[in-house]
Amino acid sequence: MSTEGEQTTATASRAGSAERGVAGRLSWGLADQAASSMSNFAVGIYVARSLGLTAFGVFSLAWVTYGVVLNVSRGLATDPLVVRFSGVPDASWRGAVARSSGTALGVGTAVGAACLVVGLGVGGRVGPAFACLGVVLPGLLLQDAWRFAFFAAGTGRKAFVNDVVWGVALVPAMVVAARAGSVQAFVLAWGGSAAVAAVYGCFQSGIRPHMTGAREWLRAHRDLGSRYLVENLSNSGASQLRAYGLGAIVGVGAVGVIRGAELLLGPFLAVLMGLSLVTVAEAARVLRRAPHRLGSFCLLLGGGQAAAALLWGGALLLVPDQAGEFVLGGVWGSASELIAPVTLGVAGAGLGTGAAAGLRALGAARRSLRSQLFASACYVVGGLGGAAWAGTVGSAWGVAAATVCGSAVWWLQLRSALREHHEDTIRKVRTS
């Protein structure tokens, strides 16, 4: 009897230890996202107040373009890393990180060179901003790659410290950029401070990115990387198409208005952009240890984000105009009209990310790609159709409706993938 009791106690102790481990990793993930959110929010607010609506729209176009390139890097380099090298032995992790970070750096160098050439050729208001974006892209993508690497290893504390280093370096850089008073100065300050954190990441990990290993990495993980690339590109590409289309239909200032409204939801948008840093790695761990809990884990994750976004948006509706103008300056008047639709859009996206994490942990790349393509198509149609119908406000409501529809498809696909995984498990048990 005592032996049986000791076994029960040991099992409960291991379960409690595992739960504490998950809670600890998620806590560091939340801390890291908080640091990232604060930096992104501060940059957006500072630029909006310093440059005005039209110039802020140009900066926002550069920001959206960075989001596209970031998703290319994640699809090819770091998404496969998180799916296949979370919780593996250290030697295996280090070799994978050297190749994946080298791939991210290679993507930044190649696309950065293209942005530099295009920016210098275009000229005007937008050209110089894109040329400067090309200069800083390698550092931006390498810094992001370190964050993925640390979360895959379960050392989210290092990712948090790296983001704090970026934030600290950002302060003097933004001050210098404000004195210059141009869009390109702010782009260089934002990306240059990220390069500081990227270099620090090399010291944190003790790993040097191997760009020569990029070809080997791409070949070894092309089954996931190709699908994740298309999926990520459809996601960020939809945002870029919506931004460029909105600028053409309504004007560049409308892009700044949308970005201003999104800044008010900044903490949740930043979490959504980098959610796979924490959730895919944790979902993969849940799948290995307790596969029957994956569905509830994803629902808790997505539902919690959606509820938090709705609460934040509700609080924003109560903000007095004087306080809003103090934060966003002249952008507040137009941006405040979009709080309700942008909040609904973020809540819908937050709910969908729970299902997306589950699909990626299952390695269901086809279902994940199918869901993302549908959601992206809805996003573009809703955003541009709404803009043609009712300008900036119509675009915001169109995107909100599209995001909710896309989230429903994500969850339908996850339900099917979980059923297939359960059936495969039963089949393997019967044949073994």
C-alpha positions as CSV (number, residue, x, y, z in Angstrom):
1,M,0.0,0.0,0.0
2,S,2.8,2.4,0.9
3,T,4.5,1.7,-2.5
4,E,1.3,2.4,-4.3
5,G,0.8,5.6,-2.4
6,E,4.4,6.7,-3.1
7,Q,3.9,6.0,-6.9
8,T,0.7,8.2,-6.8
9,T,2.6,10.9,-5.0
10,A,5.4,10.8,-7.5
11,T,3.0,10.9,-10.4
12,A,1.2,13.9,-8.9
13,S,4.6,15.6,-8.3
14,R,5.7,15.1,-11.9
15,A,2.4,16.4,-13.1
16,G,2.7,19.5,-10.9
17,S,6.3,20.0,-12.0
18,A,5.2,19.8,-15.7
19,E,2.4,22.3,-15.1
20,R,4.8,24.7,-13.3
21,G,7.2,24.3,-16.2
22,V,4.5,25.3,-18.7
23,A,3.3,28.2,-16.5
24,G,6.9,29.4,-16.2
25,R,7.6,29.3,-20.0
26,L,4.3,31.0,-20.8
27,S,5.0,33.6,-18.1
28,W,8.3,34.4,-19.8
29,G,6.5,34.4,-23.1
30,L,4.0,37.0,-21.8
31,A,6.9,39.1,-20.4
32,D,8.7,39.0,-23.7
33,Q,5.6,40.0,-25.6
34,A,5.0,42.8,-23.1
35,A,8.5,44.1,-23.8
36,S,8.0,43.8,-27.5
37,S,4.5,45.4,-27.4
38,M,5.8,48.3,-25.4
39,S,8.7,48.9,-27.8
40,N,6.4,48.7,-30.9
41,F,3.7,50.9,-29.2
42,A,6.3,53.5,-28.2
43,V,7.8,53.6,-31.7
44,G,4.4,54.1,-33.3
45,I,3.3,56.8,-30.9
46,Y,6.6,58.7,-31.1
47,V,6.6,58.6,-34.9
48,A,2.9,59.6,-35.2
49,R,3.4,62.6,-32.9
50,S,6.7,63.6,-34.6
51,L,5.8,63.3,-38.3
52,G,2.1,63.9,-38.7
53,L,-0.5,61.9,-40.6
54,T,0.9,61.6,-44.1
55,A,4.5,60.9,-43.1
56,F,3.3,58.4,-40.5
57,G,1.4,56.7,-43.4
58,V,4.7,56.4,-45.3
59,F,6.4,54.9,-42.2
60,S,3.4,52.5,-41.8
61,L,3.9,51.3,-45.4
62,A,7.6,50.5,-44.5
63,W,6.4,48.7,-41.3
64,V,3.8,46.6,-43.3
65,T,6.5,45.6,-45.8
66,Y,8.8,44.6,-42.9
67,G,6.0,42.4,-41.7
68,V,5.9,40.6,-45.1
69,V,9.6,39.9,-45.1
70,L,9.5,38.9,-41.4
71,N,6.9,36.2,-42.3
72,V,9.1,35.0,-45.2
73,S,11.9,34.5,-42.7
74,R,9.7,32.8,-40.2
75,G,8.2,30.4,-42.7
76,L,11.5,29.3,-44.1
77,A,13.8,29.5,-41.0
78,T,12.2,29.7,-37.6
79,D,8.7,28.1,-37.9
80,P,10.3,24.7,-38.8
81,L,12.8,25.2,-35.9
82,V,10.0,25.6,-33.3
83,V,8.0,22.7,-34.6
84,R,10.9,20.2,-34.9
85,F,13.4,21.4,-32.3
86,S,11.4,22.4,-29.3
87,G,12.6,20.5,-26.2
88,V,15.3,18.5,-28.0
89,P,18.9,17.8,-26.7
90,D,21.1,20.8,-26.6
91,A,23.6,19.6,-29.3
92,S,20.7,19.1,-31.7
93,W,19.2,22.5,-30.9
94,R,22.5,24.3,-31.3
95,G,23.2,22.9,-34.8
96,A,19.6,23.7,-35.9
97,V,19.8,27.2,-34.5
98,A,23.0,28.0,-36.3
99,R,21.5,27.0,-39.6
100,S,18.0,28.5,-39.0
101,S,19.5,31.9,-37.9
102,G,21.8,31.8,-40.9
103,T,18.8,31.3,-43.1
104,A,17.0,34.3,-41.5
105,L,20.1,36.4,-41.9
106,G,20.3,35.4,-45.6
107,V,16.7,36.3,-46.2
108,G,17.3,39.7,-44.6
109,T,20.4,40.3,-46.7
110,A,18.8,39.3,-50.0
111,V,15.5,41.1,-49.6
112,G,17.2,44.1,-48.0
113,A,19.4,44.5,-51.1
114,A,16.3,44.4,-53.3
115,C,14.5,47.0,-51.1
116,L,17.6,49.2,-51.2
117,V,17.7,49.1,-55.0
118,V,13.9,49.6,-55.4
119,G,13.8,52.5,-52.9
120,L,16.7,54.4,-54.6
121,G,15.0,53.9,-57.9
122,V,11.5,55.0,-56.8
123,G,12.4,58.2,-54.9
124,G,9.7,60.6,-53.8
125,R,8.3,60.2,-50.3
126,V,8.2,56.4,-50.1
127,G,11.5,55.5,-51.9
128,P,14.0,56.7,-49.2
129,A,12.0,55.0,-46.4
130,F,12.2,51.7,-48.3
131,A,15.9,52.1,-49.0
132,C,16.6,52.6,-45.3
133,L,14.4,49.5,-44.6
134,G,16.6,47.5,-46.9
135,V,19.7,48.5,-44.8
136,V,18.2,47.4,-41.5
137,L,16.4,44.2,-42.5
138,P,19.2,41.8,-41.8
139,G,19.4,42.9,-38.2
140,L,15.7,42.9,-37.7
141,L,15.3,39.4,-38.9
142,L,18.3,38.0,-37.0
143,Q,16.9,39.5,-33.8
144,D,13.6,37.8,-34.4
145,A,15.3,34.5,-35.1
146,W,17.0,34.5,-31.7
147,R,13.6,34.9,-30.0
148,F,12.3,31.8,-31.7
149,A,15.5,29.9,-30.9
150,F,15.3,30.7,-27.2
151,F,11.6,29.8,-26.9
152,A,12.2,26.5,-28.7
153,A,14.8,25.7,-26.0
154,G,12.4,26.7,-23.3
155,T,14.6,29.6,-22.2
156,G,12.1,32.5,-22.7
157,R,14.0,34.6,-20.2
158,K,16.8,35.1,-22.7
159,A,14.2,36.3,-25.4
160,F,12.8,38.7,-22.8
161,V,16.3,40.1,-22.0
162,N,17.1,40.4,-25.8
163,D,13.9,42.5,-26.3
164,V,14.7,44.7,-23.3
165,V,18.2,45.3,-24.9
166,W,16.4,46.4,-28.1
167,G,14.1,48.7,-26.1
168,V,17.0,50.3,-24.3
169,A,18.9,50.9,-27.5
170,L,15.8,52.3,-29.1
171,V,15.6,55.3,-26.7
172,P,18.7,57.2,-27.8
173,A,18.1,56.2,-31.4
174,M,14.6,57.7,-31.4
175,V,15.8,60.9,-29.8
176,V,18.4,61.3,-32.6
177,A,15.8,60.5,-35.2
178,A,13.4,63.1,-33.8
179,R,16.1,65.7,-34.3
180,A,16.5,64.7,-37.9
181,G,12.7,64.8,-38.3
182,S,12.4,62.4,-41.4
183,V,10.8,59.1,-42.0
184,Q,14.1,57.5,-43.1
185,A,15.7,58.6,-39.8
186,F,13.1,56.8,-37.8
187,V,13.4,53.7,-39.9
188,L,17.1,53.6,-39.4
189,A,16.8,54.2,-35.6
190,W,14.2,51.4,-35.3
191,G,16.2,48.9,-37.3
192,G,19.6,49.9,-36.0
193,S,18.6,49.3,-32.4
194,A,17.3,45.9,-33.4
195,A,20.8,45.1,-34.9
196,V,22.2,45.9,-31.4
197,A,20.0,43.2,-29.9
198,A,20.8,40.8,-32.8
199,V,24.5,41.0,-32.0
200,Y,23.8,40.6,-28.3
201,G,21.8,37.4,-29.2
202,C,25.0,35.9,-30.6
203,F,26.6,36.3,-27.2
204,Q,23.6,35.0,-25.3
205,S,23.4,31.8,-27.3
206,G,27.1,31.3,-28.0
207,I,26.1,30.5,-31.6
208,R,27.2,32.2,-34.8
209,P,24.7,32.2,-37.6
210,H,25.8,29.9,-40.5
211,M,24.6,31.5,-43.7
212,T,26.4,28.7,-45.6
213,G,24.0,26.2,-43.9
214,A,20.9,27.9,-45.3
215,R,20.7,25.6,-48.3
216,E,21.0,22.5,-46.1
217,W,18.3,23.9,-43.8
218,L,15.9,24.7,-46.6
219,R,16.4,21.3,-48.2
220,A,15.9,19.4,-44.9
221,H,12.7,21.2,-44.0
222,R,11.2,22.0,-47.3
223,D,8.1,19.9,-46.5
224,L,7.1,22.4,-43.7
225,G,9.0,25.5,-44.9
226,S,7.4,25.7,-48.3
227,R,3.8,25.5,-46.9
228,Y,4.6,27.8,-44.0
229,L,6.2,30.3,-46.5
230,V,3.0,30.4,-48.6
231,E,0.9,30.6,-45.5
232,N,2.9,33.4,-43.9
233,L,3.1,35.3,-47.2
234,S,-0.6,35.1,-47.7
235,N,-1.1,36.5,-44.2
236,S,1.3,39.4,-44.4
237,G,0.8,39.9,-48.1
238,A,-2.9,40.4,-47.5
239,S,-2.0,43.2,-45.0
240,Q,0.3,44.8,-47.5
241,L,-2.3,44.6,-50.3
242,R,-4.9,46.1,-48.1
243,A,-2.5,48.9,-47.1
244,Y,-1.5,49.7,-50.6
245,G,-5.0,49.4,-51.9
246,L,-6.4,51.6,-49.1
247,G,-3.7,54.2,-50.0
248,A,-4.8,54.1,-53.7
249,I,-8.5,54.2,-53.0
250,V,-8.6,56.6,-50.1
251,G,-5.1,58.1,-49.8
252,V,-1.9,57.5,-47.9
253,G,-3.3,59.3,-44.9
254,A,-5.9,56.6,-44.5
255,V,-3.0,54.1,-44.0
256,G,-1.8,56.2,-41.1
257,V,-5.3,56.3,-39.6
258,I,-5.6,52.5,-39.7
259,R,-2.2,52.2,-38.2
260,G,-3.1,54.7,-35.5
261,A,-6.2,52.7,-34.5
262,E,-4.1,49.5,-34.5
263,L,-1.6,51.1,-32.2
264,L,-4.3,51.5,-29.6
265,L,-4.6,47.7,-29.7
266,G,-0.9,47.4,-29.9
267,P,-0.3,45.0,-27.0
268,F,-2.6,42.4,-28.6
269,L,-1.4,42.9,-32.2
270,A,2.2,42.5,-31.1
271,V,1.3,39.3,-29.3
272,L,-0.5,38.0,-32.4
273,M,2.5,38.8,-34.6
274,G,4.9,36.8,-32.5
275,L,2.5,34.3,-30.9
276,S,4.2,31.3,-32.4
277,L,7.3,32.1,-30.3
278,V,5.5,30.6,-27.3
279,T,2.3,28.9,-28.3
280,V,3.5,26.5,-31.1
281,A,6.4,25.3,-28.9
282,E,4.1,24.8,-25.9
283,A,1.4,23.1,-28.1
284,A,4.1,20.8,-29.4
285,R,5.0,19.9,-25.9
286,V,1.4,19.3,-24.9
287,L,1.0,17.1,-28.0
288,R,4.0,14.9,-27.0
289,R,3.0,14.6,-23.3
290,A,-0.8,14.7,-23.2
291,P,-2.3,14.8,-26.7
292,H,-5.8,14.6,-25.4
293,R,-5.3,18.1,-23.8
294,L,-4.3,19.8,-27.0
295,G,-7.8,21.0,-28.0
296,S,-8.6,22.5,-24.6
297,F,-5.1,24.1,-24.5
298,C,-5.7,25.8,-27.9
299,L,-9.2,26.9,-26.9
300,L,-8.0,28.4,-23.6
301,L,-5.2,30.2,-25.5
302,G,-7.4,31.7,-28.2
303,G,-10.4,32.4,-26.0
304,G,-8.2,34.2,-23.5
305,Q,-6.7,36.5,-26.1
306,A,-10.1,37.3,-27.6
307,A,-11.6,38.2,-24.2
308,A,-8.6,40.3,-23.3
309,A,-8.8,42.2,-26.6
310,L,-12.5,42.9,-26.1
311,L,-11.9,44.2,-22.6
312,W,-9.1,46.4,-23.8
313,G,-11.1,47.8,-26.7
314,G,-14.0,48.5,-24.4
315,A,-11.8,50.5,-22.1
316,L,-10.4,52.5,-25.1
317,L,-14.0,53.5,-26.0
318,L,-14.1,55.3,-22.6
319,V,-10.9,57.3,-23.2
320,P,-11.5,61.1,-23.3
321,D,-10.6,62.9,-26.5
322,Q,-8.0,65.0,-24.6
323,A,-6.2,61.9,-23.4
324,G,-6.3,60.4,-26.9
325,E,-4.9,63.5,-28.5
326,F,-2.1,63.6,-26.0
327,V,-1.1,60.1,-27.0
328,L,-1.6,60.1,-30.8
329,G,-1.7,63.9,-31.6
330,G,-3.6,64.7,-34.7
331,V,-4.0,61.0,-35.6
332,W,-6.5,60.5,-32.7
333,G,-9.5,62.1,-34.2
334,S,-9.8,59.8,-37.2
335,A,-8.3,56.7,-35.4
336,S,-10.8,56.8,-32.5
337,E,-13.7,56.2,-34.9
338,L,-12.2,52.8,-35.8
339,I,-11.7,51.4,-32.2
340,A,-14.8,49.2,-32.3
341,P,-14.2,47.4,-35.7
342,V,-10.4,47.1,-35.1
343,T,-11.1,45.6,-31.6
344,L,-13.5,43.0,-33.1
345,G,-10.9,42.2,-35.8
346,V,-8.2,41.7,-33.2
347,A,-10.5,39.5,-31.0
348,G,-11.3,37.4,-34.0
349,A,-7.7,37.0,-34.9
350,G,-6.8,36.2,-31.3
351,L,-9.4,33.4,-31.2
352,G,-8.0,32.0,-34.5
353,T,-4.4,31.9,-33.3
354,G,-5.3,29.2,-30.7
355,A,-6.4,26.9,-33.5
356,A,-3.4,27.9,-35.7
357,A,-1.0,26.9,-32.9
358,G,-2.7,23.5,-32.6
359,L,-2.5,22.8,-36.4
360,R,1.2,23.7,-36.5
361,A,2.0,21.5,-33.5
362,L,0.2,18.6,-35.3
363,G,2.3,19.3,-38.4
364,A,-1.0,19.6,-40.4
365,A,0.6,22.0,-42.8
366,R,-2.0,21.4,-45.5
367,R,-4.9,22.3,-43.3
368,S,-3.0,25.2,-41.9
369,L,-2.2,26.5,-45.3
370,R,-5.8,26.1,-46.5
371,S,-7.1,28.0,-43.5
372,Q,-4.7,30.8,-44.0
373,L,-5.4,31.2,-47.7
374,F,-9.1,31.5,-47.0
375,A,-8.6,34.0,-44.1
376,S,-6.2,36.1,-46.3
377,A,-8.6,36.2,-49.2
378,C,-11.4,37.3,-46.9
379,Y,-9.1,40.0,-45.4
380,V,-8.2,41.5,-48.8
381,V,-11.8,41.4,-50.1
382,G,-13.3,42.8,-46.9
383,G,-10.6,45.5,-46.5
384,L,-10.7,46.8,-50.1
385,G,-14.4,46.2,-50.6
386,G,-15.2,48.1,-47.5
387,A,-12.8,50.9,-48.5
388,A,-14.6,51.2,-51.9
389,W,-18.0,51.2,-50.1
390,A,-17.4,53.5,-47.2
391,G,-13.7,54.7,-47.1
392,T,-11.5,54.1,-44.1
393,V,-14.3,53.1,-41.7
394,G,-15.8,50.7,-44.2
395,S,-12.4,49.0,-44.6
396,A,-12.1,48.5,-40.9
397,W,-15.5,46.9,-40.6
398,G,-14.8,44.7,-43.7
399,V,-11.6,43.4,-42.1
400,A,-13.4,42.8,-38.8
401,A,-16.0,40.6,-40.5
402,A,-13.4,38.8,-42.6
403,T,-11.3,38.0,-39.5
404,V,-14.2,36.4,-37.6
405,C,-15.0,34.3,-40.7
406,G,-11.4,33.2,-41.0
407,S,-11.2,32.3,-37.3
408,A,-14.2,29.9,-37.8
409,V,-12.4,28.1,-40.6
410,W,-9.3,27.7,-38.5
411,W,-11.3,26.0,-35.7
412,L,-13.1,23.7,-38.2
413,Q,-9.8,22.6,-39.6
414,L,-8.3,22.0,-36.1
415,R,-11.3,19.9,-35.2
416,S,-10.8,17.7,-38.3
417,A,-7.0,17.5,-37.6
418,L,-7.5,16.4,-34.0
419,R,-10.0,13.7,-35.1
420,E,-7.5,12.4,-37.7
421,H,-4.7,12.4,-35.1
422,H,-6.8,10.4,-32.7
423,E,-7.8,7.8,-35.3
424,D,-4.1,7.4,-36.4
425,T,-3.1,6.9,-32.8
426,I,-5.8,4.2,-32.3
427,R,-4.7,2.5,-35.6
428,K,-1.1,2.4,-34.5
429,V,-2.0,0.9,-31.1
430,R,-4.1,-1.9,-32.8
431,T,-1.4,-2.8,-35.3
432,S,1.5,-2.8,-32.8
